[in-house]
C-alpha cells in the first residue's frame, strides 16, 4: 500500500473554521501532528479526535496534555455490540450480493457499474 504522508498540514488547518473538530480515524500520517498540536494550543480549531497517530505507538509531544483533544486506541470499536453489528452488516451484504442485489451498506453507490459487477443474475 502506498504510504500517505501529511495531507493535512498547517496550511489546511488554518483554512478550517474555528468551530472545526478534526477527526482522524484513517491513517496517522495523514495529519501533521506538530501542526495540529499548535493549532489546538492556539485554538485555531475547536478540537480533534484521534484513534490513529502519526508515529504509533508514540504520541506527538503535547498532544495528550490538551483539553480539546480526544485520543483513543485504534481498537476503540472492539466492543461486543460493535463487532456484532459489523458481523451482521457484513453477512447482510454478502447475502445480498449472492442473491444478485446491491449490498445495502455499499459505501460508494455512485461508482457502482453493473457491467463491472459479477453478481449472479436470477
For each residue, the residues with C-beta under 8 A, 3 or more apart:
1:
2:
3: 29
4: 7 27 29 30
5: 29 30
6: 9 29 30 31 32
7: 4 12 30 31
8: 12 13 22 30 31 32 35 36
9: 6 12 13 32 35
10: 13 14 32 35 38 39
11: 14 15
12: 7 8 9 15 16
13: 8 9 10 16 22 35 36 39 44 45
14: 10 11 39 44
15: 11 12
16: 12 13 20 22 44 45
17: 20 45
18: 43 44 45 46
19: 45 46
20: 16 17 45 46
21: 45 46 47 48 49
22: 8 13 16 31 36 45 47 48 49
23: 48 49 50
24: 27 28 30 31 48 49 50 51 52
25: 49 50 51 52
26: 30 52
27: 4 24 30 52
28: 24 31 33 50 52 53 54 55 56
29: 3 4 5 6 54
30: 4 5 6 7 8 24 26 27
31: 6 7 8 22 24 28 35 36 50 54
32: 6 8 9 10 35 36 54
33: 28 36 37 53 54 60 63
34: 37 38 60
35: 8 9 10 13 31 32 38 39
36: 8 13 22 31 32 33 39 40 48 60 63
37: 33 34 40 41 60 61 62 63 66
38: 10 34 35 41 42 44
39: 10 13 14 35 36 42 44 45
40: 36 37 43 44 45 47 48 66 68 69
41: 37 38 62 66
42: 38 39
43: 18 40 46 68
44: 13 14 16 18 38 39 40
45: 13 16 17 18 19 20 21 22 39 40 48
46: 18 19 20 21 43 68
47: 21 22 40 68 69 70
48: 21 22 23 24 36 40 45 68 69 70
49: 21 22 23 24 25 69 70 71 72
50: 23 24 25 28 31 53 63 69 70 71 72
51: 24 25 71 72 73 74 76
52: 24 25 26 27 28 56 74
53: 28 33 50 56 57 58 59 60 71
54: 28 29 31 32 33 60
55: 28 58 59 60
56: 28 52 53 74
57: 53
58: 53 55
59: 53 55 63 64 71
60: 33 34 36 37 53 54 55 63
61: 37
62: 37 41 65 66
63: 33 36 37 50 59 60 66 69 71
64: 59 69 71
65: 62
66: 37 40 41 62 63 69
67:
68: 40 43 46 47 48
69: 40 47 48 49 50 63 64 66
70: 47 48 49 50
71: 49 50 51 53 59 63 64
72: 49 50 51 76
73: 51 76
74: 51 52 56
75: 78
76: 51 72 73
77: 82 83 86
78: 75 82 83
79: 82 83
80: 83 84
81: 84 85
82: 77 78 79 85 86
83: 77 78 79 80 86 87
84: 80 81 87 88
85: 81 82 88 89
86: 77 82 83 89 90
87: 83 84 90 91
88: 84 85 91 92
89: 85 86 92 93 105
90: 86 87 93 94
91: 87 88 94 95
92: 88 89 95 96 103 104 105
93: 89 90 96 97 103 104 105 106
94: 90 91 97 98 103
95: 91 92 98 99
96: 92 93 99 101 102 103 104
97: 93 94 100 101 103 119
98: 94 95 119 120
99: 95 96 119 120 122
100: 97 119 120 121 122
101: 96 97 119
102: 96 106 109 112
103: 92 93 94 96 97 106
104: 92 93 96
105: 89 92 93
106: 93 102 103 109 112
107:
108: 111 112
109: 102 106 112
110:
111: 108
112: 102 106 108 109 117
113: 116 117
114: 117
115:
116: 113
117: 112 113 114
118:
119: 97 98 99 100 101
120: 98 99 100
121: 100
122: 99 100
